[in-house]
Amino acid sequence: MLSNTAKDYESIIDRIKPVGNVYIEVKNKLAEQKEVVSKIRDASSIYNTFCIACHASGVSGAPRFGNVNDWASRIAQGKQIMQDNVIKGLNAMPEKGLCMDCSDDELLQVIEYMIKDL
């Protein structure tokens, strides 16, 4: 049998109310995290985290790091096309190479890092 009296509701509230309070200080945590990320997110670290698995070996046709023959036709298309392909994904490469929190500028820096000595 259900009851809808105010006393019943108060009784329920008393039974389920929290035992205590939790305080989590988050005031500057986000700013600190962004600062840490910006310090470690250079092109080399992004490449070594997200790109190396395919671009070191050339798996599924990925242009190999430092291999001029693999990159020549892509370089001829221009950096904007290469950046667009990375952002949207191409063939077996997923969108953004799975670096979903990488900015477009970071992705361009990784491209430049991969082709800098060619």
Jmol script that loads the backbone (N, CA, C; Angstrom):
load data "model"
ATOM      1  N   MET A   1       0.841  -1.170   0.000  1.00  0.00           N
ATOM      2  CA  MET A   1       0.000   0.000   0.000  1.00  0.00           C
ATOM      3  C   MET A   1       0.889   1.236   0.000  1.00  0.00           C
ATOM      4  N   LEU A   2       0.632   2.152  -0.915  1.00  0.00           N
ATOM      5  CA  LEU A   2       1.391   3.383  -1.017  1.00  0.00           C
ATOM      6  C   LEU A   2       0.673   4.499  -0.280  1.00  0.00           C
ATOM      7  N   SER A   3       1.481   5.359   0.298  1.00  0.00           N
ATOM      8  CA  SER A   3       0.902   6.499   1.005  1.00  0.00           C
ATOM      9  C   SER A   3       1.498   7.763   0.433  1.00  0.00           C
ATOM     10  N   ASN A   4       0.725   8.800   0.345  1.00  0.00           N
ATOM     11  CA  ASN A   4       1.178  10.040  -0.257  1.00  0.00           C
ATOM     12  C   ASN A   4       1.114  11.213   0.708  1.00  0.00           C
ATOM     13  N   THR A   5       1.267  10.972   1.964  1.00  0.00           N
ATOM     14  CA  THR A   5       1.181  12.074   2.917  1.00  0.00           C
ATOM     15  C   THR A   5       2.528  12.765   3.033  1.00  0.00           C
ATOM     16  N   ALA A   6       2.497  13.990   3.497  1.00  0.00           N
ATOM     17  CA  ALA A   6       3.723  14.757   3.693  1.00  0.00           C
ATOM     18  C   ALA A   6       4.631  14.071   4.697  1.00  0.00           C
ATOM     19  N   LYS A   7       4.055  13.472   5.712  1.00  0.00           N
ATOM     20  CA  LYS A   7       4.841  12.773   6.730  1.00  0.00           C
ATOM     21  C   LYS A   7       5.588  11.589   6.114  1.00  0.00           C
ATOM     22  N   ASP A   8       4.932  10.876   5.204  1.00  0.00           N
ATOM     23  CA  ASP A   8       5.588   9.755   4.532  1.00  0.00           C
ATOM     24  C   ASP A   8       6.761  10.237   3.679  1.00  0.00           C
ATOM     25  N   TYR A   9       6.565  11.335   2.946  1.00  0.00           N
ATOM     26  CA  TYR A   9       7.644  11.887   2.127  1.00  0.00           C
ATOM     27  C   TYR A   9       8.813  12.332   2.999  1.00  0.00           C
ATOM     28  N   GLU A  10       8.531  12.981   4.119  1.00  0.00           N
ATOM     29  CA  GLU A  10       9.590  13.415   5.029  1.00  0.00           C
ATOM     30  C   GLU A  10      10.354  12.219   5.578  1.00  0.00           C
ATOM     31  N   SER A  11       9.650  11.160   5.874  1.00  0.00           N
ATOM     32  CA  SER A  11      10.279   9.949   6.381  1.00  0.00           C
ATOM     33  C   SER A  11      11.217   9.348   5.335  1.00  0.00           C
ATOM     34  N   ILE A  12      10.774   9.344   4.107  1.00  0.00           N
ATOM     35  CA  ILE A  12      11.613   8.828   3.011  1.00  0.00           C
ATOM     36  C   ILE A  12      12.851   9.699   2.842  1.00  0.00           C
ATOM     37  N   ILE A  13      12.665  11.002   2.862  1.00  0.00           N
ATOM     38  CA  ILE A  13      13.789  11.928   2.704  1.00  0.00           C
ATOM     39  C   ILE A  13      14.807  11.721   3.817  1.00  0.00           C
ATOM     40  N   ASP A  14      14.338  11.550   5.042  1.00  0.00           N
ATOM     41  CA  ASP A  14      15.244  11.306   6.164  1.00  0.00           C
ATOM     42  C   ASP A  14      16.034  10.012   5.978  1.00  0.00           C
ATOM     43  N   ARG A  15      15.403   8.975   5.440  1.00  0.00           N
ATOM     44  CA  ARG A  15      16.072   7.687   5.263  1.00  0.00           C
ATOM     45  C   ARG A  15      17.117   7.705   4.149  1.00  0.00           C
ATOM     46  N   ILE A  16      16.899   8.513   3.137  1.00  0.00           N
ATOM     47  CA  ILE A  16      17.822   8.480   1.991  1.00  0.00           C
ATOM     48  C   ILE A  16      18.767   9.675   1.926  1.00  0.00           C
ATOM     49  N   LYS A  17      18.702  10.571   2.892  1.00  0.00           N
ATOM     50  CA  LYS A  17      19.573  11.745   2.833  1.00  0.00           C
ATOM     51  C   LYS A  17      21.029  11.316   2.996  1.00  0.00           C
ATOM     52  N   PRO A  18      21.945  12.099   2.446  1.00  0.00           N
ATOM     53  CA  PRO A  18      23.365  11.766   2.549  1.00  0.00           C
ATOM     54  C   PRO A  18      23.830  11.766   4.001  1.00  0.00           C
ATOM     55  N   VAL A  19      24.828  10.936   4.263  1.00  0.00           N
ATOM     56  CA  VAL A  19      25.388  10.855   5.603  1.00  0.00           C
ATOM     57  C   VAL A  19      26.336  12.022   5.845  1.00  0.00           C
ATOM     58  N   GLY A  20      27.005  12.456   4.822  1.00  0.00           N
ATOM     59  CA  GLY A  20      27.957  13.554   4.946  1.00  0.00           C
ATOM     60  C   GLY A  20      28.070  14.292   3.636  1.00  0.00           C
ATOM     61  N   ASN A  21      29.038  15.189   3.558  1.00  0.00           N
ATOM     62  CA  ASN A  21      29.273  15.972   2.348  1.00  0.00           C
ATOM     63  C   ASN A  21      30.686  15.698   1.847  1.00  0.00           C
ATOM     64  N   VAL A  22      30.864  15.810   0.562  1.00  0.00           N
ATOM     65  CA  VAL A  22      32.173  15.650  -0.052  1.00  0.00           C
ATOM     66  C   VAL A  22      32.528  16.963  -0.722  1.00  0.00           C
ATOM     67  N   TYR A  23      33.744  17.412  -0.482  1.00  0.00           N
ATOM     68  CA  TYR A  23      34.212  18.639  -1.116  1.00  0.00           C
ATOM     69  C   TYR A  23      35.435  18.292  -1.950  1.00  0.00           C
ATOM     70  N   ILE A  24      35.363  18.609  -3.223  1.00  0.00           N
ATOM     71  CA  ILE A  24      36.483  18.378  -4.126  1.00  0.00           C
ATOM     72  C   ILE A  24      36.901  19.724  -4.684  1.00  0.00           C
ATOM     73  N   GLU A  25      38.138  20.098  -4.416  1.00  0.00           N
ATOM     74  CA  GLU A  25      38.626  21.377  -4.913  1.00  0.00           C
ATOM     75  C   GLU A  25      39.059  21.216  -6.367  1.00  0.00           C
ATOM     76  N   VAL A  26      38.426  21.951  -7.246  1.00  0.00           N
ATOM     77  CA  VAL A  26      38.749  21.878  -8.668  1.00  0.00           C
ATOM     78  C   VAL A  26      39.105  23.244  -9.233  1.00  0.00           C
ATOM     79  N   LYS A  27      39.284  24.184  -8.366  1.00  0.00           N
ATOM     80  CA  LYS A  27      39.481  25.573  -8.755  1.00  0.00           C
ATOM     81  C   LYS A  27      40.454  25.746  -9.923  1.00  0.00           C
ATOM     82  N   ASN A  28      41.653  25.260  -9.789  1.00  0.00           N
ATOM     83  CA  ASN A  28      42.658  25.479 -10.826  1.00  0.00           C
ATOM     84  C   ASN A  28      43.115  24.191 -11.492  1.00  0.00           C
ATOM     85  N   LYS A  29      42.435  23.098 -11.249  1.00  0.00           N
ATOM     86  CA  LYS A  29      42.870  21.817 -11.795  1.00  0.00           C
ATOM     87  C   LYS A  29      42.835  21.796 -13.320  1.00  0.00           C
ATOM     88  N   LEU A  30      41.793  22.349 -13.917  1.00  0.00           N
ATOM     89  CA  LEU A  30      41.695  22.342 -15.376  1.00  0.00           C
ATOM     90  C   LEU A  30      42.816  23.164 -15.988  1.00  0.00           C
ATOM     91  N   ALA A  31      43.086  24.327 -15.427  1.00  0.00           N
ATOM     92  CA  ALA A  31      44.174  25.161 -15.937  1.00  0.00           C
ATOM     93  C   ALA A  31      45.510  24.437 -15.813  1.00  0.00           C
ATOM     94  N   GLU A  32      45.717  23.747 -14.685  1.00  0.00           N
ATOM     95  CA  GLU A  32      46.955  22.996 -14.495  1.00  0.00           C
ATOM     96  C   GLU A  32      47.072  21.866 -15.511  1.00  0.00           C
ATOM     97  N   GLN A  33      45.974  21.177 -15.780  1.00  0.00           N
ATOM     98  CA  GLN A  33      45.998  20.084 -16.743  1.00  0.00           C
ATOM     99  C   GLN A  33      46.306  20.607 -18.135  1.00  0.00           C
ATOM    100  N   LYS A  34      45.697  21.733 -18.521  1.00  0.00           N
ATOM    101  CA  LYS A  34      45.968  22.303 -19.842  1.00  0.00           C
ATOM    102  C   LYS A  34      47.431  22.702 -19.957  1.00  0.00           C
ATOM    103  N   GLU A  35      47.998  23.226 -18.882  1.00  0.00           N
ATOM    104  CA  GLU A  35      49.395  23.628 -18.899  1.00  0.00           C
ATOM    105  C   GLU A  35      50.297  22.413 -19.084  1.00  0.00           C
ATOM    106  N   VAL A  36      50.010  21.331 -18.387  1.00  0.00           N
ATOM    107  CA  VAL A  36      50.794  20.105 -18.518  1.00  0.00           C
ATOM    108  C   VAL A  36      50.680  19.560 -19.929  1.00  0.00           C
ATOM    109  N   VAL A  37      49.467  19.524 -20.475  1.00  0.00           N
ATOM    110  CA  VAL A  37      49.262  19.016 -21.830  1.00  0.00           C
ATOM    111  C   VAL A  37      50.032  19.850 -22.835  1.00  0.00           C
ATOM    112  N   SER A  38      50.007  21.181 -22.696  1.00  0.00           N
ATOM    113  CA  SER A  38      50.694  22.028 -23.666  1.00  0.00           C
ATOM    114  C   SER A  38      52.203  21.846 -23.592  1.00  0.00           C
ATOM    115  N   LYS A  39      52.723  21.463 -22.431  1.00  0.00           N
ATOM    116  CA  LYS A  39      54.155  21.261 -22.294  1.00  0.00           C
ATOM    117  C   LYS A  39      54.616  19.967 -22.956  1.00  0.00           C
ATOM    118  N   ILE A  40      53.767  18.962 -22.996  1.00  0.00           N
ATOM    119  CA  ILE A  40      54.206  17.670 -23.515  1.00  0.00           C
ATOM    120  C   ILE A  40      53.670  17.361 -24.911  1.00  0.00           C
ATOM    121  N   ARG A  41      52.874  18.242 -25.476  1.00  0.00           N
ATOM    122  CA  ARG A  41      52.232  17.949 -26.754  1.00  0.00           C
ATOM    123  C   ARG A  41      53.008  18.538 -27.928  1.00  0.00           C
ATOM    124  N   ASP A  42      54.244  18.168 -28.065  1.00  0.00           N
ATOM    125  CA  ASP A  42      54.958  18.570 -29.261  1.00  0.00           C
ATOM    126  C   ASP A  42      54.726  17.520 -30.348  1.00  0.00           C
ATOM    127  N   ALA A  43      55.137  17.840 -31.548  1.00  0.00           N
ATOM    128  CA  ALA A  43      54.880  16.952 -32.688  1.00  0.00           C
ATOM    129  C   ALA A  43      55.484  15.566 -32.479  1.00  0.00           C
ATOM    130  N   SER A  44      56.666  15.518 -31.908  1.00  0.00           N
ATOM    131  CA  SER A  44      57.329  14.235 -31.680  1.00  0.00           C
ATOM    132  C   SER A  44      56.537  13.353 -30.718  1.00  0.00           C
ATOM    133  N   SER A  45      56.042  13.934 -29.634  1.00  0.00           N
ATOM    134  CA  SER A  45      55.293  13.116 -28.669  1.00  0.00           C
ATOM    135  C   SER A  45      53.955  12.667 -29.240  1.00  0.00           C
ATOM    136  N   ILE A  46      53.322  13.510 -30.037  1.00  0.00           N
ATOM    137  CA  ILE A  46      52.064  13.102 -30.680  1.00  0.00           C
ATOM    138  C   ILE A  46      52.340  11.964 -31.664  1.00  0.00           C
ATOM    139  N   TYR A  47      53.377  12.126 -32.487  1.00  0.00           N
ATOM    140  CA  TYR A  47      53.747  11.067 -33.435  1.00  0.00           C
ATOM    141  C   TYR A  47      54.016   9.751 -32.700  1.00  0.00           C
ATOM    142  N   ASN A  48      54.808   9.820 -31.638  1.00  0.00           N
ATOM    143  CA  ASN A  48      55.185   8.606 -30.906  1.00  0.00           C
ATOM    144  C   ASN A  48      54.025   7.983 -30.143  1.00  0.00           C
ATOM    145  N   THR A  49      52.981   8.747 -29.898  1.00  0.00           N
ATOM    146  CA  THR A  49      51.814   8.215 -29.201  1.00  0.00           C
ATOM    147  C   THR A  49      50.769   7.666 -30.163  1.00  0.00           C
ATOM    148  N   PHE A  50      50.502   8.392 -31.248  1.00  0.00           N
ATOM    149  CA  PHE A  50      49.370   8.051 -32.111  1.00  0.00           C
ATOM    150  C   PHE A  50      49.755   7.545 -33.501  1.00  0.00           C
ATOM    151  N   CYS A  51      50.891   7.941 -34.025  1.00  0.00           N
ATOM    152  CA  CYS A  51      51.191   7.715 -35.442  1.00  0.00           C
ATOM    153  C   CYS A  51      52.198   6.599 -35.708  1.00  0.00           C
ATOM    154  N   ILE A  52      53.078   6.379 -34.774  1.00  0.00           N
ATOM    155  CA  ILE A  52      54.220   5.496 -35.002  1.00  0.00           C
ATOM    156  C   ILE A  52      53.821   4.065 -35.360  1.00  0.00           C
ATOM    157  N   ALA A  53      52.731   3.582 -34.804  1.00  0.00           N
ATOM    158  CA  ALA A  53      52.335   2.187 -35.045  1.00  0.00           C
ATOM    159  C   ALA A  53      52.177   1.889 -36.533  1.00  0.00           C
ATOM    160  N   CYS A  54      51.645   2.822 -37.280  1.00  0.00           N
ATOM    161  CA  CYS A  54      51.437   2.601 -38.719  1.00  0.00           C
ATOM    162  C   CYS A  54      52.541   3.228 -39.566  1.00  0.00           C
ATOM    163  N   HIS A  55      52.988   4.430 -39.187  1.00  0.00           N
ATOM    164  CA  HIS A  55      53.918   5.160 -40.044  1.00  0.00           C
ATOM    165  C   HIS A  55      55.372   4.720 -39.883  1.00  0.00           C
ATOM    166  N   ALA A  56      55.685   3.924 -38.878  1.00  0.00           N
ATOM    167  CA  ALA A  56      57.035   3.369 -38.774  1.00  0.00           C
ATOM    168  C   ALA A  56      57.199   2.170 -39.701  1.00  0.00           C
ATOM    169  N   SER A  57      56.132   1.394 -39.858  1.00  0.00           N
ATOM    170  CA  SER A  57      56.224   0.161 -40.650  1.00  0.00           C
ATOM    171  C   SER A  57      55.577   0.261 -42.029  1.00  0.00           C
ATOM    172  N   GLY A  58      54.702   1.243 -42.225  1.00  0.00           N
ATOM    173  CA  GLY A  58      54.006   1.373 -43.501  1.00  0.00           C
ATOM    174  C   GLY A  58      52.806   0.458 -43.628  1.00  0.00           C
ATOM    175  N   VAL A  59      52.296  -0.011 -42.502  1.00  0.00           N
ATOM    176  CA  VAL A  59      51.149  -0.910 -42.516  1.00  0.00           C
ATOM    177  C   VAL A  59      49.962  -0.263 -43.240  1.00  0.00           C
ATOM    178  N   SER A  60      49.250  -1.044 -44.001  1.00  0.00           N
ATOM    179  CA  SER A  60      48.057  -0.611 -44.756  1.00  0.00           C
ATOM    180  C   SER A  60      48.329   0.569 -45.681  1.00  0.00           C
ATOM    181  N   GLY A  61      49.554   0.671 -46.158  1.00  0.00           N
ATOM    182  CA  GLY A  61      49.890   1.722 -47.110  1.00  0.00           C
ATOM    183  C   GLY A  61      50.224   3.068 -46.499  1.00  0.00           C
ATOM    184  N   ALA A  62      50.392   3.125 -45.185  1.00  0.00           N
ATOM    185  CA  ALA A  62      50.753   4.394 -44.539  1.00  0.00           C
ATOM    186  C   ALA A  62      52.147   4.807 -44.995  1.00  0.00           C
ATOM    187  N   PRO A  63      52.338   6.077 -45.351  1.00  0.00           N
ATOM    188  CA  PRO A  63      53.679   6.518 -45.742  1.00  0.00           C
ATOM    189  C   PRO A  63      54.625   6.421 -44.543  1.00  0.00           C
ATOM    190  N   ARG A  64      55.763   5.767 -44.752  1.00  0.00           N
ATOM    191  CA  ARG A  64      56.702   5.543 -43.660  1.00  0.00           C
ATOM    192  C   ARG A  64      57.481   6.810 -43.323  1.00  0.00           C
ATOM    193  N   PHE A  65      57.684   6.996 -42.045  1.00  0.00           N
ATOM    194  CA  PHE A  65      58.443   8.135 -41.544  1.00  0.00           C
ATOM    195  C   PHE A  65      59.825   8.141 -42.193  1.00  0.00           C
ATOM    196  N   GLY A  66      60.178   9.269 -42.798  1.00  0.00           N
ATOM    197  CA  GLY A  66      61.499   9.425 -43.388  1.00  0.00           C
ATOM    198  C   GLY A  66      61.698   8.779 -44.741  1.00  0.00           C
ATOM    199  N   ASN A  67      60.669   8.209 -45.335  1.00  0.00           N
ATOM    200  CA  ASN A  67      60.801   7.549 -46.630  1.00  0.00           C
ATOM    201  C   ASN A  67      60.295   8.481 -47.727  1.00  0.00           C
ATOM    202  N   VAL A  68      61.213   9.048 -48.471  1.00  0.00           N
ATOM    203  CA  VAL A  68      60.863  10.054 -49.479  1.00  0.00           C
ATOM    204  C   VAL A  68      59.956   9.482 -50.563  1.00  0.00           C
ATOM    205  N   ASN A  69      60.159   8.219 -50.940  1.00  0.00           N
ATOM    206  CA  ASN A  69      59.318   7.623 -51.981  1.00  0.00           C
ATOM    207  C   ASN A  69      57.864   7.502 -51.533  1.00  0.00           C
ATOM    208  N   ASP A  70      57.660   7.172 -50.262  1.00  0.00           N
ATOM    209  CA  ASP A  70      56.295   7.054 -49.742  1.00  0.00           C
ATOM    210  C   ASP A  70      55.590   8.409 -49.684  1.00  0.00           C
ATOM    211  N   TRP A  71      56.361   9.451 -49.442  1.00  0.00           N
ATOM    212  CA  TRP A  71      55.765  10.772 -49.215  1.00  0.00           C
ATOM    213  C   TRP A  71      55.708  11.655 -50.462  1.00  0.00           C
ATOM    214  N   ALA A  72      56.460  11.348 -51.493  1.00  0.00           N
ATOM    215  CA  ALA A  72      56.601  12.256 -52.640  1.00  0.00           C
ATOM    216  C   ALA A  72      55.264  12.686 -53.237  1.00  0.00           C
ATOM    217  N   SER A  73      54.386  11.754 -53.521  1.00  0.00           N
ATOM    218  CA  SER A  73      53.105  12.120 -54.146  1.00  0.00           C
ATOM    219  C   SER A  73      52.222  12.904 -53.182  1.00  0.00           C
ATOM    220  N   ARG A  74      52.341  12.624 -51.912  1.00  0.00           N
ATOM    221  CA  ARG A  74      51.536  13.346 -50.916  1.00  0.00           C
ATOM    222  C   ARG A  74      52.041  14.773 -50.750  1.00  0.00           C
ATOM    223  N   ILE A  75      53.367  14.922 -50.704  1.00  0.00           N
ATOM    224  CA  ILE A  75      53.957  16.255 -50.588  1.00  0.00           C
ATOM    225  C   ILE A  75      53.578  17.099 -51.797  1.00  0.00           C
ATOM    226  N   ALA A  76      53.539  16.475 -52.968  1.00  0.00           N
ATOM    227  CA  ALA A  76      53.167  17.194 -54.195  1.00  0.00           C
ATOM    228  C   ALA A  76      51.747  17.746 -54.123  1.00  0.00           C
ATOM    229  N   GLN A  77      50.874  17.105 -53.368  1.00  0.00           N
ATOM    230  CA  GLN A  77      49.494  17.593 -53.217  1.00  0.00           C
ATOM    231  C   GLN A  77      49.415  18.833 -52.337  1.00  0.00           C
ATOM    232  N   GLY A  78      50.393  19.016 -51.475  1.00  0.00           N
ATOM    233  CA  GLY A  78      50.419  20.175 -50.589  1.00  0.00           C
ATOM    234  C   GLY A  78      49.992  19.831 -49.174  1.00  0.00           C
ATOM    235  N   LYS A  79      50.444  20.670 -48.249  1.00  0.00           N
ATOM    236  CA  LYS A  79      50.177  20.426 -46.827  1.00  0.00           C
ATOM    237  C   LYS A  79      48.696  20.508 -46.485  1.00  0.00           C
ATOM    238  N   GLN A  80      47.955  21.374 -47.167  1.00  0.00           N
ATOM    239  CA  GLN A  80      46.528  21.510 -46.844  1.00  0.00           C
ATOM    240  C   GLN A  80      45.773  20.213 -47.135  1.00  0.00           C
ATOM    241  N   ILE A  81      46.072  19.585 -48.265  1.00  0.00           N
ATOM    242  CA  ILE A  81      45.433  18.308 -48.605  1.00  0.00           C
ATOM    243  C   ILE A  81      45.837  17.241 -47.591  1.00  0.00           C
ATOM    244  N   MET A  82      47.126  17.211 -47.252  1.00  0.00           N
ATOM    245  CA  MET A  82      47.579  16.225 -46.269  1.00  0.00           C
ATOM    246  C   MET A  82      46.883  16.444 -44.927  1.00  0.00           C
ATOM    247  N   GLN A  83      46.770  17.698 -44.508  1.00  0.00           N
ATOM    248  CA  GLN A  83      46.108  17.996 -43.240  1.00  0.00           C
ATOM    249  C   GLN A  83      44.630  17.601 -43.293  1.00  0.00           C
ATOM    250  N   ASP A  84      43.963  17.909 -44.381  1.00  0.00           N
ATOM    251  CA  ASP A  84      42.555  17.515 -44.538  1.00  0.00           C
ATOM    252  C   ASP A  84      42.396  15.996 -44.452  1.00  0.00           C
ATOM    253  N   ASN A  85      43.324  15.263 -45.082  1.00  0.00           N
ATOM    254  CA  ASN A  85      43.264  13.800 -45.040  1.00  0.00           C
ATOM    255  C   ASN A  85      43.434  13.267 -43.616  1.00  0.00           C
ATOM    256  N   VAL A  86      44.326  13.895 -42.859  1.00  0.00           N
ATOM    257  CA  VAL A  86      44.519  13.469 -41.471  1.00  0.00           C
ATOM    258  C   VAL A  86      43.266  13.775 -40.654  1.00  0.00           C
ATOM    259  N   ILE A  87      42.726  14.964 -40.816  1.00  0.00           N
ATOM    260  CA  ILE A  87      41.553  15.374 -40.035  1.00  0.00           C
ATOM    261  C   ILE A  87      40.362  14.460 -40.324  1.00  0.00           C
ATOM    262  N   LYS A  88      40.121  14.171 -41.583  1.00  0.00           N
ATOM    263  CA  LYS A  88      38.947  13.375 -41.973  1.00  0.00           C
ATOM    264  C   LYS A  88      39.212  11.871 -41.943  1.00  0.00           C
ATOM    265  N   GLY A  89      40.483  11.495 -42.005  1.00  0.00           N
ATOM    266  CA  GLY A  89      40.838  10.086 -42.128  1.00  0.00           C
ATOM    267  C   GLY A  89      40.940   9.719 -43.602  1.00  0.00           C
ATOM    268  N   LEU A  90      41.767   8.750 -43.910  1.00  0.00           N
ATOM    269  CA  LEU A  90      41.969   8.340 -45.296  1.00  0.00           C
ATOM    270  C   LEU A  90      42.358   6.863 -45.320  1.00  0.00           C
ATOM    271  N   ASN A  91      41.668   6.104 -46.149  1.00  0.00           N
ATOM    272  CA  ASN A  91      41.911   4.660 -46.252  1.00  0.00           C
ATOM    273  C   ASN A  91      41.846   4.027 -44.861  1.00  0.00           C
ATOM    274  N   ALA A  92      42.926   3.381 -44.424  1.00  0.00           N
ATOM    275  CA  ALA A  92      42.904   2.712 -43.118  1.00  0.00           C
ATOM    276  C   ALA A  92      43.159   3.668 -41.953  1.00  0.00           C
ATOM    277  N   MET A  93      43.606   4.892 -42.251  1.00  0.00           N
ATOM    278  CA  MET A  93      43.875   5.843 -41.172  1.00  0.00           C
ATOM    279  C   MET A  93      42.565   6.426 -40.656  1.00  0.00           C
ATOM    280  N   PRO A  94      42.320   6.271 -39.361  1.00  0.00           N
ATOM    281  CA  PRO A  94      41.087   6.836 -38.802  1.00  0.00           C
ATOM    282  C   PRO A  94      41.165   8.352 -38.694  1.00  0.00           C
ATOM    283  N   GLU A  95      40.027   8.956 -38.499  1.00  0.00           N
ATOM    284  CA  GLU A  95      39.931  10.398 -38.310  1.00  0.00           C
ATOM    285  C   GLU A  95      40.936  10.854 -37.252  1.00  0.00           C
ATOM    286  N   LYS A  96      41.692  11.887 -37.603  1.00  0.00           N
ATOM    287  CA  LYS A  96      42.711  12.487 -36.732  1.00  0.00           C
ATOM    288  C   LYS A  96      43.747  11.476 -36.250  1.00  0.00           C
ATOM    289  N   GLY A  97      43.858  10.356 -36.926  1.00  0.00           N
ATOM    290  CA  GLY A  97      44.804   9.333 -36.495  1.00  0.00           C
ATOM    291  C   GLY A  97      44.550   8.872 -35.070  1.00  0.00           C
ATOM    292  N   LEU A  98      43.313   9.013 -34.643  1.00  0.00           N
ATOM    293  CA  LEU A  98      42.826   8.685 -33.296  1.00  0.00           C
ATOM    294  C   LEU A  98      43.276   9.668 -32.219  1.00  0.00           C
ATOM    295  N   CYS A  99      43.919  10.748 -32.591  1.00  0.00           N
ATOM    296  CA  CYS A  99      44.255  11.794 -31.616  1.00  0.00           C
ATOM    297  C   CYS A  99      43.093  12.781 -31.595  1.00  0.00           C
ATOM    298  N   MET A 100      42.014  12.375 -30.979  1.00  0.00           N
ATOM    299  CA  MET A 100      40.773  13.141 -31.053  1.00  0.00           C
ATOM    300  C   MET A 100      40.858  14.499 -30.371  1.00  0.00           C
ATOM    301  N   ASP A 101      41.783  14.677 -29.444  1.00  0.00           N
ATOM    302  CA  ASP A 101      41.910  15.979 -28.803  1.00  0.00           C
ATOM    303  C   ASP A 101      43.028  16.815 -29.413  1.00  0.00           C
ATOM    304  N   CYS A 102      43.624  16.348 -30.495  1.00  0.00           N
ATOM    305  CA  CYS A 102      44.627  17.147 -31.202  1.00  0.00           C
ATOM    306  C   CYS A 102      43.939  18.266 -31.972  1.00  0.00           C
ATOM    307  N   SER A 103      44.532  19.431 -31.918  1.00  0.00           N
ATOM    308  CA  SER A 103      44.017  20.547 -32.711  1.00  0.00           C
ATOM    309  C   SER A 103      44.482  20.383 -34.157  1.00  0.00           C
ATOM    310  N   ASP A 104      43.866  21.131 -35.052  1.00  0.00           N
ATOM    311  CA  ASP A 104      44.282  21.094 -36.456  1.00  0.00           C
ATOM    312  C   ASP A 104      45.734  21.543 -36.594  1.00  0.00           C
ATOM    313  N   ASP A 105      46.134  22.546 -35.802  1.00  0.00           N
ATOM    314  CA  ASP A 105      47.519  23.020 -35.846  1.00  0.00           C
ATOM    315  C   ASP A 105      48.493  21.941 -35.374  1.00  0.00           C
ATOM    316  N   GLU A 106      48.117  21.207 -34.332  1.00  0.00           N
ATOM    317  CA  GLU A 106      48.982  20.125 -33.857  1.00  0.00           C
ATOM    318  C   GLU A 106      49.138  19.051 -34.927  1.00  0.00           C
ATOM    319  N   LEU A 107      48.052  18.736 -35.610  1.00  0.00           N
ATOM    320  CA  LEU A 107      48.125  17.727 -36.671  1.00  0.00           C
ATOM    321  C   LEU A 107      49.031  18.194 -37.804  1.00  0.00           C
ATOM    322  N   LEU A 108      48.957  19.472 -38.150  1.00  0.00           N
ATOM    323  CA  LEU A 108      49.842  20.016 -39.180  1.00  0.00           C
ATOM    324  C   LEU A 108      51.297  19.941 -38.722  1.00  0.00           C
ATOM    325  N   GLN A 109      51.550  20.226 -37.461  1.00  0.00           N
ATOM    326  CA  GLN A 109      52.914  20.139 -36.931  1.00  0.00           C
ATOM    327  C   GLN A 109      53.444  18.707 -37.008  1.00  0.00           C
ATOM    328  N   VAL A 110      52.579  17.737 -36.787  1.00  0.00           N
ATOM    329  CA  VAL A 110      53.000  16.335 -36.886  1.00  0.00           C
ATOM    330  C   VAL A 110      53.339  15.990 -38.336  1.00  0.00           C
ATOM    331  N   ILE A 111      52.525  16.462 -39.268  1.00  0.00           N
ATOM    332  CA  ILE A 111      52.828  16.241 -40.690  1.00  0.00           C
ATOM    333  C   ILE A 111      54.191  16.838 -41.020  1.00  0.00           C
ATOM    334  N   GLU A 112      54.405  18.074 -40.605  1.00  0.00           N
ATOM    335  CA  GLU A 112      55.685  18.741 -40.875  1.00  0.00           C
ATOM    336  C   GLU A 112      56.844  17.990 -40.225  1.00  0.00           C
ATOM    337  N   TYR A 113      56.619  17.464 -39.039  1.00  0.00           N
ATOM    338  CA  TYR A 113      57.636  16.671 -38.344  1.00  0.00           C
ATOM    339  C   TYR A 113      57.971  15.413 -39.146  1.00  0.00           C
ATOM    340  N   MET A 114      56.962  14.770 -39.703  1.00  0.00           N
ATOM    341  CA  MET A 114      57.177  13.522 -40.432  1.00  0.00           C
ATOM    342  C   MET A 114      57.888  13.725 -41.772  1.00  0.00           C
ATOM    343  N   ILE A 115      57.757  14.911 -42.352  1.00  0.00           N
ATOM    344  CA  ILE A 115      58.353  15.141 -43.679  1.00  0.00           C
ATOM    345  C   ILE A 115      59.519  16.125 -43.648  1.00  0.00           C
ATOM    346  N   LYS A 116      59.932  16.565 -42.468  1.00  0.00           N
ATOM    347  CA  LYS A 116      60.909  17.658 -42.378  1.00  0.00           C
ATOM    348  C   LYS A 116      62.253  17.356 -43.026  1.00  0.00           C
ATOM    349  N   ASP A 117      62.706  16.140 -43.009  1.00  0.00           N
ATOM    350  CA  ASP A 117      64.028  15.823 -43.558  1.00  0.00           C
ATOM    351  C   ASP A 117      63.975  15.210 -44.950  1.00  0.00           C
ATOM    352  N   LEU A 118      62.842  15.335 -45.627  1.00  0.00           N
ATOM    353  CA  LEU A 118      62.712  14.727 -46.959  1.00  0.00           C
ATOM    354  C   LEU A 118      63.046  15.721 -48.046  1.00  0.00           C
TER     355      LEU A 118
END
end "model"
wireframe off; spacefill off
backbone 0.3
color backbone group
